Amino acid sequence: MKCDTEYSYYVKSVSSANASVVSAPSNTASATTLACTNDDPDISHLQPTNVRLEITGQDTAKLSWDAVEGATGYSIYTCAGKLITSTSELSYELTDLFCGTEHCFIVVAHNNTYTSLPSDEVSGTTDACDVPTPTPAPYNFKGLTNLVATGSNLWINILIALLMILGVGYFMFRKDLFHNEIPPKQPPQK
């Protein structure tokens, strides 16, 4: 809103059951903002410039911009319009961002009377997320041999066969499919 300016408003109600059902407008109410003071220059036609986003980690970044003459503070928004914070500084440390994700911000300058135009959007992608290196489970070939040798459930043997196909590197057999008992092959030595 600008100082020393008249604004008019009216209200319409919307049905919570059906958003297309809207009432007639209320009576119009008008009000004039406070008179402008010499202390607050009109910055409504200006915007923060040279907005920069420096990614500083997986979940952090630094946003900075050049001063707007006449501004006493700056509000930082996501490009979707969510207010993050307001500051009187010319930079802000962003924290708790999602890793490996593109983030977009705008900056708006203000003083006690005026609000500037929004800055141009600035965006950047935070550093990739750490992917933990899986620790392989120790192989228990003796346990597998016992499962097969005891003629366990067919489904367990099928599961073991699938593990073999996926590269576990273990030969297994169904004892009841052979007339003679054939010992399983030993795993390759590493």
C-alpha positions in Angstrom: 0.0 0.0 0.0 1.1 3.5 -0.7 0.9 6.3 1.8 -1.8 9.0 1.5 -3.8 6.8 -0.9 -7.5 5.9 -0.7 -8.4 2.2 -0.9 -11.9 0.7 -1.2 -13.0 -2.9 -0.3 -16.0 -5.1 -0.4 -16.6 -8.6 0.8 -18.3 -11.6 -0.8 -19.0 -14.9 0.9 -18.3 -18.3 -0.7 -20.2 -21.5 0.2 -17.9 -24.1 1.9 -20.1 -26.8 0.3 -19.9 -25.4 -3.2 -17.3 -22.8 -4.2 -19.3 -21.7 -7.2 -22.0 -20.3 -4.8 -21.0 -16.7 -4.1 -23.0 -14.0 -2.3 -23.7 -10.5 -3.6 -21.0 -8.0 -2.6 -21.3 -6.2 0.7 -21.3 -2.4 1.0 -18.1 -0.8 0.0 -15.8 0.5 2.7 -13.1 3.0 2.0 -10.1 4.2 4.0 -7.1 6.4 3.3 -3.6 5.4 4.4 -1.5 7.8 6.6 0.1 10.8 5.0 3.5 10.3 3.5 6.4 11.5 5.6 9.7 12.9 4.4 11.5 10.0 6.2 10.1 7.3 3.8 11.1 7.8 0.2 8.8 6.1 -2.3 10.5 2.8 -3.3 7.5 1.2 -4.8 8.9 1.5 -8.3 12.3 0.1 -7.4 13.4 -3.5 -6.9 16.4 -5.3 -5.3 19.1 -6.0 -8.0 22.1 -8.2 -8.4 20.5 -10.9 -6.3 22.9 -13.8 -5.9 22.5 -17.3 -4.5 25.6 -19.2 -3.4 25.2 -22.8 -2.6 27.3 -23.5 0.5 26.3 -27.2 1.3 23.8 -29.9 1.1 21.2 -27.9 3.0 22.6 -24.4 3.1 23.0 -21.4 0.8 23.8 -17.7 1.0 21.4 -15.2 -0.6 22.7 -11.6 -1.2 21.7 -8.5 -3.1 22.5 -4.8 -3.6 20.9 -2.1 -1.4 17.8 -0.3 -2.5 18.1 3.4 -1.7 15.5 4.3 0.9 14.8 0.7 2.1 15.1 -0.1 5.8 14.7 -3.8 5.4 14.3 -6.8 3.0 11.9 -9.7 2.9 12.9 -13.0 1.5 10.3 -15.2 -0.2 10.4 -18.5 -2.1 9.4 -18.1 -5.7 6.1 -19.7 -4.7 5.4 -16.7 -2.5 6.1 -18.2 1.0 7.8 -15.6 3.3 11.0 -17.0 4.8 12.2 -14.0 6.8 12.8 -10.3 6.9 16.2 -8.7 7.6 17.9 -5.3 7.6 21.1 -6.9 6.2 22.1 -7.3 2.5 22.5 -11.0 2.8 20.9 -14.0 4.5 22.1 -17.5 5.3 19.5 -20.0 4.3 19.5 -23.3 6.3 17.4 -26.5 6.5 17.1 -26.7 2.7 16.5 -30.1 1.0 19.7 -31.6 -0.4 20.1 -32.1 -4.2 17.1 -29.9 -4.8 16.6 -26.7 -6.8 15.5 -23.8 -4.7 14.2 -20.5 -6.0 14.0 -17.1 -4.1 13.0 -13.5 -4.5 13.8 -10.4 -2.4 11.5 -7.5 -1.7 12.7 -4.2 -0.2 10.5 -2.1 2.2 10.5 0.8 4.5 7.8 1.9 7.0 5.6 3.2 4.2 6.4 1.5 0.9 7.2 -1.9 -0.5 9.3 -2.3 -3.6 8.7 -4.5 -6.6 10.0 -8.0 -6.2 13.5 -8.8 -7.4 14.1 -11.1 -10.3 14.0 -14.8 -9.3 17.3 -16.5 -8.4 17.7 -20.2 -8.1 20.3 -22.9 -7.5 20.5 -26.6 -6.6 21.9 -27.6 -3.3 24.7 -30.2 -3.1 23.8 -33.8 -3.7 22.6 -35.8 -0.8 25.1 -38.2 0.8 24.3 -41.7 -0.2 25.5 -44.1 2.5 27.6 -47.0 1.2 25.9 -50.2 2.0 27.8 -52.6 4.2 27.5 -56.1 2.8 26.2 -58.6 5.2 28.6 -61.5 5.9 27.8 -64.6 3.9 26.5 -67.5 5.8 27.2 -70.3 3.4 27.0 -73.0 6.0 23.4 -71.8 6.8 22.5 -71.9 3.1 24.0 -75.4 2.8 22.0 -76.6 5.8 18.7 -75.2 4.3 19.3 -77.1 1.1 20.7 -80.2 2.7 17.6 -80.6 4.9 15.2 -80.4 2.0 13.6 -77.2 3.3 10.6 -75.5 1.9 10.6 -75.2 -1.9 10.1 -71.4 -1.7 13.2 -71.0 0.4 15.2 -72.9 -2.3 13.6 -70.7 -5.0 14.7 -67.6 -3.0 18.2 -68.9 -2.7 18.2 -69.6 -6.5 17.2 -66.0 -7.1 20.0 -64.7 -4.9 22.3 -66.9 -7.0 21.0 -65.3 -10.2 21.5 -61.9 -8.8 25.1 -62.5 -8.3 25.5 -64.0 -4.8 27.7 -66.6 -6.5 26.5 -69.7 -4.6 25.5 -72.9 -6.3 22.5 -74.6 -4.7 20.5 -77.7 -5.5 17.4 -79.5 -4.4 18.5 -82.7 -2.7 15.3 -84.5 -3.5 15.8 -83.9 -7.3 18.9 -86.2 -7.3 19.1 -89.9 -6.6 22.6 -89.5 -5.2 23.5 -86.8 -2.8 25.7 -84.3 -4.5 27.6 -81.9 -2.2 27.2 -78.3 -3.0 30.1 -76.4 -4.6 32.1 -74.2 -2.2 31.9 -70.4 -2.8 34.8 -68.9 -4.7 37.7 -67.9 -2.6 38.4 -64.2 -2.6 
